[in-house]
Amino acid sequence: MNTGFTRPQPRLMTRLLLFFLLALMAGQALAQSTGDLTGRVTDSKGTGLPGATVVVKGTSNGTSTDATGAFTLKGIAPGNVSLTVSFVGYATKEVLVPLDKQGDNLTISMTDDSKSLDEVVVTGVFDQRTKMESSVAISTLNAKQMQLLAPTSAADLLKTVPGVYVNQARGEINNTVYTRGISAGSIDNANGYYYVSLQEDGLPVTNVNLGVDNYLRADVTVARLEAVRGGTASILGTNSPGGIFNYVSKTGGQKTEAEIRTKFGLEGNGKNPYYRADANLSGSLNAAKDLTYSIGGFYRTSQGARYPGYQMNNGGQARGNIVKNYATGSLKLYGKLLLDHNAVAEFIPSQSFSDPKILSGLSATDSYYLPNISVPFPINSGETRTFNTTDKIYNRDRSIGLLWTQDLGHDLTLTNNFRYSNQATTVNTPSVVTPISTTGLLFYAIPHLLGRFGTYTFTDQTNGQVLGTVTQSPNIINGQFAGFNFTPGANNNFPGANVQPNSLFFLPMFYQDTHIQNVLNRFDLTKKLDNMSFTLGGFYANTLVDRVGGATDAGIGFGTIQNQPHLTNITLTGFDGKTYQVTDPNGIVDVGRDGINHNHGRQEQIALFFGHSWKLTPKLNFDYGLRYEHTHHTGYNVQPVANPLRNDPTYGGRDGNPLTLYDNGGGTDGSPLNFDQTFKTFSYTAALNYAFSEHYALYGRYSNGRKSPDLTYFFALNTPFLRDNPNAFSQKTEQLEFGFKVNTAKLSGALTPFYSQLSNVATVQTFTNADNTTYTPPVQFARYKTYGVEAEANYALTTNLSVRATATVQTSEATKISSWISNGPGPQDDVLVSYSGNETDNNAKLMLSAAPTYTLGKFLAQVNWFYLGDRQANVSNAFKLPGFSQFDATVAYDVNAHFRLQGNVNNIFNTYGVLGWVGPGGFPAALDRQAFTPQYVQANPNAVYATQGSMPRAYFLSAVYKF
């Protein structure tokens, strides 16, 4: 195919070689070493801690431990020396070394304490520092804390982070995460991680907004999670002003260690089995103990919370790294292989806007997936692909990276993090599952059956039961054609009549095959002086995306309105006396539809950032950061041209038989629509941190961040008009926050008032013309503001009882927003309505969590409580999604030092908490949430719509073995 598009050459190797050559020349020019105070940092078991930071208190004279935990400090002045020792996941320790002991073999033992603000963080800061010293809002979870939970997804771990909203109702993937009201578009899961950066070991998991969480699974190889809201995220994150969520991997130590976890569960309120095994092995590879490894992963198979009739989740991953420590630095080679199949939960028909309830005959454990079918369908070029429902969403990630840290001498440190990933996702699922009436025009218009007059007979494909008939006939007035009539049969018995009479589930076959190649590189060059540090950094990303497919390209199924819908066999007895087969042997209509979309594009980003931290006084620290980013999008979109013969009554389709209608579809490639857009953005932030004492500190920060459109925005430019008028602008986020931090023997935590404003947000809508083609009215741009308070605290009530609690209180307003209302086919009667001043949609005013933990000897018990307050359903404030609470429980018993048994119950009271919704009226009216008004709710209080809720109750039993 001649696309007219020349793929740009990335010049990648030249840029990467330049990074490394500059660093090597700097290292040769500056490297030197002296020292006169030596020692070793270990954990409570005596194992050396590589990478621990040792600093002479009150100075910038410091170093890091080597692979054995050993360190050497240079230029120590005569006299007693006070050292500050810190390491990720351990409580910072101060050690006084008298002059007469400085020649001894000094050993400093660290204590594991993930709840303290003394722990060192690496995310959202220009150099490693404790949470108490940092002027950012950051929360952490370590491996021990994560082990106590039974999360349904990686996003599920974020529910206890203040200021963060998590919608995990879809299952393991396709979740929604946002912070501080920066959430435009998130209500339909389309922009789940659009404003935040989901990272592994300091680099984005993937660099385009195409199913970001498809490629991340939290397992036993994760050492900790660091979550930053706002603040420096606009400087140190990639196009992510809302926050950074960094999953940090475990690395090996001197001793060989292993951890094996096995988990058996019953999901779906105790009905559906779940099996999972995690393992991690680590240790040293040589006698010098300076070459270490860590390798592990998981495998899981489960029927899921909403069992579709086949495994809902099956697959796993393997991850590992090898670390070489040497006198002046380290090299870490790491990689990952992910092969995982996942289904996502659909919306459930419900009633009552004030107190949503699932309709009788349906339940929160229902699945509305297609049954186990395999359907070949044509691609425009003549190729045939197969839609396999049991593949579900098949995610693959093959990645390899290299992290290099080098001490260049003169307190100058270089860090370079490089990763290449080859990712792919193949989707074989239904999409936008909603009821559709067999007596409505769209039921016949969508699969090109309008004008094929006669009686349609619907038969249950599974049990052979005739569900009913509908007769399509012309509406003739005064001898003139005036539309269509759709007359139901007298004995119709379609299931789900209480949902919508004479209706079936609309089950479009959503096939999409996406391939992504990411090349990512970030470097940081940090210089430390007595009272300040400077960081100069750069980020480069080159992402190539090739995508085939769209929402209904493969075909359409119509299923009975029930759990695990049965597809229907549809025949047409025409007025011409002939009998036509409308569905294929699987029960699929219009196989191949009107052809297949194809998108190809490259997103290339180059960023430079600078950070300066200045200790103005022993108690007052000032820091600021700047970031310039250049983003270039190039590519093309190919829209298919539908088969012009498909409506010819003599056309036989792919099998040559005019009586089989299901194979008349397909298309050919249209002309490519090239796009080429460049965005240049500048972001900045500044903060002051004042330490009243070692126990109390206060900070204030202002941030002004920019976000360029994602490559996916340009994939939606599918007409020449949209391509020539993209209305693509960078979005702007402003945030102001203050944080009061406390760290005492019993209490650690932070109170953070904040203000955020998100502006220049495009509202793109799609409507239908009279001929069933689509059009996009003029794009509108919106502005949102949110202000509130975040709180987080860990409090030890007694030696046996502690509590971790978080709270978010916020108010969010759409200060400028308009939406089009389509009153009929075509743009002539569209109306633009302003909702400025309304509350923003899906932003809870109150989010709370509390986790009391009781330990007694070998026994541990924990209860996790989460509360999500009510939220406006849309910007017209038609109704509110009600607030709800969820309780989870954990009980653990350490049989011995190596073996633990643990039980978890998620959602103890089986609460169905509404997290999303689609409107009444079936397809396609249900999808236009913003046009759904308060007046409609008042006039139709008992209308049937659909909701998306929290996961049903689940039980898990785990066995953990460590040595």
N, C-alpha and C positions, 0 to 999 in steps of 0.2 A: 504493500500500500504506500503510495507516494503522499506523505502527509504535508509536505512543504515545510517541515520543521526539522532543523538541524540540532541534534542534541549538543548542548554546550559541553566543552571539555572542562573538567573541574580544576585542572592544574593543581591537583591535591598533593601529589608527591613532592612537587617543588616547594609548596608551603610548609609541609611537615618537615622536610629536610632542613629548611631554613630555621624552623623552631629548634631542632636538635643541634644543628651546627653552631648557632648562636650560644646555646647553653653550654656546649662542650668547650667553646673558646673561652667563655666566661669562667668555666671551672678550671681550665688550665692556667688562666691568668691570676686567679684569686685564691685557689685552694691552699690552705696551710693549716697546721694543727699544733697547738701547744696545750699544756694542762698540768695541774698539780694536785687535783683532788679527784679521787676515783671511788667508785662504789658500784652497787648493784641494786636494782629495783625488782622486787618479786611480788607474786600474789601470796595469799595466806598459806598456800601449800609449798611455797619456796620455788615455784616456777618463775623464771625470769620473764619480765614483761617488756617485749621489744616495742620501741616507739614511745615510751613514757617520757614526759617532759620534766627536766630538772632545771630549776632556775634559782640563782642566788636572790633571795628575797630583797625587794626594793631596787633591783637592778634589771638590766636586760641581758645580763650574762647567763646564758642557759644553753642546754644541749638536749639531745634525745638519746635514749638508751639503744644499744645495739641488739642483735638477735638474742643474746644471752641475758639481756637486761642490764648489761654493764654500761657505765658512763664515765666520761672524763670531763671535768670542768677546768677551764683555762683561766689563767691570770687571777687566781684567788688572792686577795689582799691578806696580809698577816692578821691573825686574831680569830675569834669565834665566827662561824659561818652559819647563817640560817638559810635552809633550803626549802623551796616549795616544790613538791613533787605531784604531778597530775597525770592521769591516764584515763582514757575513755572507759566509762563504766565503773570507775573506782572513785572513792571519796578523796579529794585533794588532801595532801598531808604536808604539814610543816615539821621540819626536823632541824634541831640545833646541833651542830657538829663543833664541839670544843676544839681548840687548837691542838691539844695533846692527843686527840683521837683521829686527826686528819690523816695520819699515816696508816691507820688500821684498815682492815677489810670491812668497809662500811656496807651494811645491808639494810635496805629500807623496804619493809613489808607493807603492802597496800591492802585496804579493806574494800570489798565490793559494796557499793552503795549507789544504786541507780536513782534513788529518790532525792538525792541531795542536789542543791544548786551548785555544789562544788565540782560536779562532774564536768569534764571537758567535752566541748562540742566542736564539730568541724563544719557543720552546715550553716550557711547564712552569716559567717564571720570571715574576716579577711585573714585571720590567723587563728590557730587553735587557742581556745580560751575557755574558762569556766562559764557556766550559765550566769553566775553571779556577776562576772565581769562584762558580759556581753550586753549590748544595748539592742537586743532583738527579742521578739516574743517567740520562744522556742520550747517545745515539749519533747520528751524522749520516752521511749519504751525499750528496755533491754530484753535479751533472750529469755531471762527468767520470768519477766512479767508477761511476755507474749506466750510463754509455755502454759500459763494458767488459763489462757483464753481458748476458745474454740471458734475462731473467726470463720465466716463463710467466704471471705475474700480478703485480699490485701487491703482494700479500702476499709473493711470492717474494723481494722485495728485503729483507725483514725477517729472512731466515734467518741473517744474520751478526750480528744484534743479540743480545748476551748476555741471558740470562733470558727470551727470547722463543721460544715454540714455534710453528712454522708447519706446517700440514698443507695443502699445495697440490695434493693428489692429484686433486682434482676438476677442475682446469683453471684457466681465467682467473677464474672467480667461484666463490662458495659455499665459500670457503676458511675455515680455522679459525686464529685467532691469539689467543694468550693469554700472560700473563706470570706468572712466579713461582708457579706452581701454582694460580692463580686461574682455574679452568677447568671448573667443574661443568657438565655437559651437553654438553661440546664434542666428545665422542667420536663423535657422529653428525652433526656439522656443523650441528646445529640452532642452536647459540649461538656461531657463529664469531667474532663481535666483541662478545659480550654484555657483557664487563667492561672493554673498552677503547674509546677513541674514535678512529675513523678520520676524519681531518680533511683538508680542503683550505683552505689559507690561513687557518687558525685557527678555522674553524667546522666542525661535524660535516657529513659528506657527506650524511647523512640522519639524522633524529632518532628513528627507531624501528628495532627489530631485525627488519627485514624485508629480508633480502638486502642488507646494508650495502654489500658490495663490488660489488654490481650496478652501482653508480653511480660507480665510480672506476676510471680507467685511467691508468697512469703512462706519459707519452709525452715527447716532446722539449720540451714546454712546462714541464716540472717542473724547477725550479732546484735543489732539495735536498729531502731527507727528514730530519726530526728525530723521533727515537723516544725517548720518556720512559717509564721503567718505574716504577710506583708513585709514591711521594713526593708531589709537588704535584698529581698527576693528579686526586686526589680533590677538590681545591680549584679548579683551573683547567680541568679537563675537565668535561664534562656527563654526570653519572651514570656515570662511568667510572673507578672507583678502580684498575683494573689498569694503565692506561697511556694515553698519547696518541701517535698516529702522524700527524704533520702533513706533508702534501705541499705544499711552498711553490712557488708559480708564479714563472716568470721575468717581469721587467718590462723595458721598453725603456730605452735609454740615448741619448746624444747622437748617436751614429753609427748609420747604417742597417746592420743586421747580419742575416744569414740563416743558417739551418742546415737542410740537407736530408739525411735519412737514408733509404736504401732497404735493405730486408732481404729476402733470399730464404733459405728454409730447407727442410729435410726433417725432419719430425717422425715419430713412430711408428717409431723405429729406422731412419730413412732412407727411409721409404716414402711419406709423405704431404706434398705440397707446402704451403709457407707463403709468403705474399707480404705485405709491409707497407711503407708509406711514411709517414714523419713529416716535418713541416716546421714551421719557426718563423721569423717575420719580425718584426723590431723596429727602432725608431728614434724620431726626433722628428717632431712634426707642425707645428712652427712655428719661426720664425727664432730666437726667444729660447731654444729648446731646453728649455723648461720644461713642454712638453706632449708626452708620449711614449706609445708604443703597443707592444704585443707581441701577436701573434696566431699561432695555429698549431693543430696537431692531428695526427691520423693516420687512415689507413684500412688495414684488414687483412682478408685473407680466407685461410682455412686449412682443410684437411681435418682437422687436429687430430692429437693423439697417438694417439687411438683413433677411427678414421674410421668414422662411422655410415652411410656411403653417400651423404652430402651434406655440404656445408660445415659443419664443427663450429663455426667462429667466422667471422662476417662482419659488418663494420660499422666504425664509427669515431666520432670526436668532433672538434669544433672548440672551441677555448678562446681567450680573449683578454682584454686589459685596456687601458685608457687611463688614464694617470696625469697629473694636473695638480699640479705643485709650485709653491708660492708661498712668500713670505718666512717665513711662520709656520706652514706646514703643507703638507698634500697631500691630494688626493682621488683615489681609484682606483675607477673603474667597471669591473666585470669580469663576464664571462658565460661560459656553457658550453652546448653542444648535444651530447648523446650519443645515438647511435642504434646499438645493437649487439645482434647475435644470438649467443648462446653456448649450447653444450651442456656438460654436466658428466659426468664419467666415472662409471660404475657399478662395483659390486663384482664381483670375479672369483672363481668357484668354486676353492677351494684345499683342501689336505690337509696334515696334520701340524701339531700345535700347537707343537712344539719348533722346527721348521724349516719354516715354511710354504712350500709349493710350489704353483704353479698346476697344475691337473690337465691331463693329456695331452689334446691336441686343442684346448686353449685357450691363450691367450697374453696377455701384458701389453699388447699393442696391440689387443686385441679391443674392440669396441663392442657393447653390448647395448641399443641404442636401437631404437625402433620404425622400420620402414622409411618411405619417403616416402609418406604417406597424408594424406588430407584427409577428416575425418569431421564432418558436421553433427550437433549434439546439442541437445536442448531445454533451455531455462532455465525455471524454475518459472513465471514470469509469462507464458509463451507464446512468448517470444523464442527464436530459434535462433542459436547461435553455432557456429563451426567450429574444430575442433582440427586445426591444421596442424603436422605434425612438423618441417617445415623452418624454421618460425619459432623452434623450440627455446625458449630463454628470451630473450624480446625486451625489452631494457632501454632506457628512454628517460629522459633527464634534460634539462630546460630550466631553466636557473637564471640569475639576475642578482643582482649584489650591489654594494654601495658601501662602501668602506673610507675613513674620514675620520680624519686625524691633525691635531691642532691644538695649537700652542704657545700657551698662554694667558698666558704671561709668569710671572714669579716662580717659574720652574722648575716650572710646572704644565702637564701635557700631558694632552690628552683624545684617546682613540682610540675610534672607534665602527665596528663591523663589522656590516653588515646583508646578509642574503641571502634571496631568495625562490626556491624551486625547485618545479617541477612534475614529479614523477617517476612513472613507471609501469613495471610489469613484467608481461608476459603469459607464463605458463609453458605450454608444449605439449610435455611430456616424459614418459617413463615414470618411475615412482617405485618404490622398494623392490623392485628387480628381484631376484627369488630363484626357485629352482626350486620348482615345486608339482606334486604327484603327481596324475595323472589317475585314480588309484585311491583317492584320499583324499576324505573327506567335504567338506572345505572347497572343493575344486575346483568342486563343484556348489552348495554352500551360498552362496558369495559372490555368484555371478551369478543366484541364485534358480532353480536347476535341480533342487533336491532334490524328489523326488516325481514328476518327469517321467521315468517308467521306460521303459527300452528300451535299445537299443544305440547308442552314440555312436561315430561314425566321424571320425577325425582325418586331414585331408589337407593336405599342404604347399601353402600358397597360391601359392608361387612356381613350383614344378616339377610340381605335380599328384600327387606320390607319396603313396600312402596310408601313414600312419605307424603306424596301429594302431586298435584298437577297445576300448571298455570298456562293459560292460553294467551298468546301474544297476537293481537290483531290490530289492523289500522283503525284509527278513529276518523270516521267519515262524517263530515257535516256539510249539508247542502251539496253533496257530490264531490266535496273537496277533501283532500287529506289534511287532517288537523292534529296529527300526532299518533300516539300509540295507546292501546288499551292492554292492561294486564289483568286477567280475570282468574282468581283462584278457584280450584276445584271444590266441589261440595264436601268432599270427605278428606280434606287435607289434615295431616297429623304430624306436622313438623315439630320435633323436640324443641324445648325452650320457648314455647309460646308466651310464657310470662316475661321473657326477656324482650322479644319482638315477634309478633305473629308472622307466620308464613316466611320465616327467615332461616338463614344458615350462617355459619361463620365464614367470613371472607378470609381465605388462607392463601394469599399470594406467595408464590415460591420466590423467596429473596435469595438469588444467587449473586455472589460477588467474590471475585478472586483478586486479591491485592498482594503485590510484592513490593517490599520496601528495602532499599539498601541505605544504611546510615553510615557515614564516616564522621566521627566526632572527635574533636581534640580541644582540650583546655590546658592552658599553662598559667602558673602563678609564680611570680618572682618577688620574694618578700625580703626586705631589708629591715633589720632591727637596730635601733639606736638605744641610748640609755633611757629615753622617755617617750619614744615614738617608734612606729613601724610604718613602712610603706609597702604597698602591694601593687604591682603592675601585672595585669593578666590579659589573656586573650582567649577567645573561643571561636572555633571554626566548625561548621557543620555543612555537609553536602549530602542531601537526601534525595534519592531517586525513587519515584513511585510510578508503578504501572498497575492500573486497575481495570478490570473487565466486569461488567454487570451492573445491575441496579435493582430497584425495589420489586418489580414484578416481571423481570425479563424472561424468566424460565417458563412461567405458566401460572395458572391459578387453580387452587382447589377450593371447593365449597364443602364445608363439613357441618355435621349436626352440632347443635348448640348443647354440648355436654363435655364432661371430662373425657380426655383422649378422643376427640371428635372422629366420627366415621365419615370418610369421604363419600360423596354421592355419585352415582351413575346417572347421567342425564341423557335422555333421548328426546328427539323432536319428531312428532308426527305432523308433517307439513300439510298445508292446505292443498299441496299438489299431490297428496296421497302417498308420498315417499316417507320412509323412516330414516332419520339421520342420527348418527352417533355423535353426540356433542362432546363427551369426555373420552379420554383414552382408557386403556385397561386399568390404569391405576385410579381413575376418577379425576383426572386433570383436564381442565379446559384451556384451549388456546396455547398449546405448547410452543414456546419460542416467541410468543407475543409479537411485537412489532420490531424485533431486532434487539441487539445488545449494545449498550453504551461502552465506550472505551475512553479512559483518561490516562494521560501520560504527563508527568511533570517533574521538575527538579526545583527543590528549595535549597538555596545556598545562603548561608549566614556567616558573616564575619563580624566579630564584636571585640572591642577593646574596653577594659575597665580598669579603674584606678581606685585604690582605697588608702586612706591615711588615718591612722589612729595615733592620737597625741595625748599623752598624760600631762595635762596642764599643771596639776598639783598631785600629791600622793592620793587624793580622794576623787579628783575630777578628771574624767577622760572625755575627749572630744574625738569623734570620728566622722568621716564623710566618704562618699563614694560616687563615682561617675561612670556611666556606661554609654558608649556609642555603638549602635548596631546597624549593619547594612544587610538587608534581606532582599534576595532576588528570586522571583518566581518566573519560570519559563515552562512552556509545555503546550499541549493541545488537547482538545476534546473532540471526540467523534460521536456524533449522534447518528443512530441508524435511520435508514429510509425503509419504511414499511413495505411489505410485499404488495404491489398494486393489484395483484390478481386475487387477493384473499376473499373479496366479496363477490367474485364472479361465481354464479351458481354452477357453472360447468367446470370450475377449477377443481382438480382432484387432489391438490395438496402434495405432500411429500410421498404419499403412498399411491397417488394416482386415482384415488377413489373419491368421487364427489359426495358420497354419502357419509364420509368421516370428516367432521368439521374441526376436530381438535388439532390437526396437523397442517392447517392452512396458513399459519402464521410464519414469522421469520422476517428477516430484512437483510439489507446490504449496508455497507459502510457509507455514510455520508461524507461530505467534505470536512476536513479537519478545521477546527476553529483554534488558531494559535493565540496564546496569551504571553505577555512579557511585561512584568510589573516589578518595580524596585521601590523599596521603602527604606528610609533612613530615619532612625529614631535616636533620641537622646534622653537618658534617665539619670536621676540624681537623688541622693539621700544624704541626710546629716543627722547626727545625734549627740547628746551629752549624757554621760552616765556619772552619777555622783554616789560614792560609797560613804554612807554615814559612819559605818563601822564594818567589821568583817561579817556582820549579821544582817545589815540592812543597806539597800541601795535603791536609787531612783534614776530612771532614764526618761528622756523624751526624744522622739524621732519624727522627722518629716520626710516623706518619700514622694517622688513624682516619677511614675513609671509609664512606659509606653509599650504597647503590644501591637505588632504588625498582624495583618490578616494571615491566616494559615493557608497552606496550599489547597486545602479542601474547598476554600471559598471560591477559588478559580475553577475548580472542577465543576461547580454549579453554573458556570457561565455557558449555557448550552444553546444560545441563539446568537446570531451576529449582533443584535441590539445589545444584549447583556454583555457580550464580549467587548463591544466598543464603548459601553457605559457601565463599567464595573462598580462604580461607587465604592471603591475599596479605600479605606482610610485606616490609619493606625488609631487604636483606642488609647485613651489616657486614663490612668488611675492616680489619684492623689490620696495619700494616707497620712494621718497625724495620730500618733500614739504616745502614751505615757505609761511607764511601767514601774510599779513599786514592788521590789523583791525582798523576801525575807528568808533567812537561812539560819535556823537555830537547831539546838539538839533535838527538839521534838517537832518543830514546824519548819517546812520549806514551801515556798510557793510564790505566786506573783499575782498582782492585780493590775490589769491593763485596760484603761479607757482608750477608745479608738474612734476615729472618724475616717470614712473612706468615700470616695466619689469615683464612679466609673462613667465615662462619657464617650460619645461618638460611636455608639453601638448600633449597627445596622439591623433593621427589622425587615426581613425579606419574606414576602408572602406569595403563594402560588394559587391562582384561581382558574376556573374552567370557562372556556368559550362555549357557545351553543353547539359547535361541531365536536365537542369533547377534547379539543386541543387545550393546552394550558397557556397562561400568560402570567407575567409578574407585574403588578402595579408599581408605581414609583417607590423606591426604597426610602424608608423613614429612619431617622437617627435619634437615638434615645440617650438619656442621662439619668443615672441613679445615684442616690447617696444613702449611706448607712452610718449610724453612730451607735455606740454601745460600750459595754464593759465586759472584758474577759477575766475570769478568775480561775486559778489553779492552786491546789494546796495538797500537801502530804502531811498528815498529823499523826504522831505516835501517841495514842491515849495512854497505853501501858506498854510494857515490854512484850505483851502478847497480842495487843490489838492496835491496829493502825487503820487510817482511812485516807484514801485518795479521792478528791472531789474536784469537779470542774463546773463552771457556770458561764453562760453567755447570755447577756441581756442586751437586746439591740432593737433599733427601729430603722426601717428601710423605706425609702420613698422614691417613686419614679418622678423626678422633678420635671422631666420633659419626655413625653412619649406619645406617639400616635399610632393608630392601627386602622387598616382598611376593612370595611365591612362589605362583603359581596352580597348584594340583594338578589341577584339573578345571574344567569350565564352572560359572560361578556363584561367589559369594563364600563359600559355606558351608564350603569346605575350604581357603581361603586361609591361608597361614602367614606371619607376620612374622619375618624373620630379621635379626639384627644382624651387621653387618660392621665394627663399631667396632674400631679398632686396626689395620685392614688398610692397606696402601699404597693411595693414590688411583690411579685409573685414568688411563692415558695421560699420565703425568708421568715423563719420562726423568730418571734420576739424573745422566746426563752428556750434555751437548751441547757440541760443539766445532766450531770452524772455523779455517781458516788459508788465507791468500791471499798467497803469495810473488809479487812482481812484479819482473821484470827489464827494464830499459830500456837500450838502446844506440843512441844517435843517434836515427834515425827508427823504430827497431824496439822493440816492446814485447811481452812474453809474461807471462801470468799463469795460475796454476793456483789454483782454488778447491776446497778440501776441506771437506766438511761431515760431521759424525758425529752421529747421534742414537742414544743408548743405548737399552737395552731398557726396556720399560714394562709395567706390569700392564694386562691387557686389560680388566678390570672391577674393581669394588670387592670382589667375592668372591675376587679373585686366583686365578681359574680357571687362567690360564696367562699367559705373558708374550709380548708382541710383541717380536721380536728386534731388537737394534740393527743399524745398517748405516751404511756410508760411501757418499758420492757425490762424484765428482770432476768438475769442469767446467774447461774450458780456454779461454783467449782468446789470440789472436795478432793484433797490429795493426801496420800499417806506414803511416807518414805519407809519402805520395808527395811532397807539398809542404806549404806552410803552410796550404793550404786543403782538401786532399783526403786522406782516410784510408780505407784498406781494412782490414777487420777480419773475422776468422773466429772462430766460437765452436762448441765441442762441449759440449753439456750431457749429464751422466751418461755419461761416457766409457766406463765398463765395463758400461753397461746394467744397473745394479743395480735389482732390484725390492725396494725397501725398504717394508715393511708399515707403513702409517700409520693404518689403520682396519680394522674387521671387522664381520661379522654372523654370528650363530650357525648351527649346523646345523639340519636339520629342515624347510627350506623355509619358505614363507610360511604363517602369520604367526609361527611359533615363532622364526624367525631374528632377529626384531626385538627380542626381549626379552633384551638382552645381560646385564643385571644378574642375571637368574635363572639364568644359565649358571654351573655350579658346578665346583670342582676334582674332585668325585666323578664328574661326568659325563665329564670329560676322562680320568680314570684308567680308567673303564669303557669308553670309546669313543675310543681313541687315534687311530683311522683315520677318524673321522667327517669328512664333507665339509662345509665351511663356506665362507665367502667373505671375501676380503680386498680392501682398497683400497690401492694402492701408488703409489710415486713415478713421475714421468713417465718414459717410455722415452727412450732415447738420441735426441738431435736435433742436427742440423747447421745452422749459420746462416752466411751470408756477407753482410756489410754494407758499404755504401759511404756515407761521410759527407763532405758538402761544406759548407764554411763560408766566408762572406765578410763 
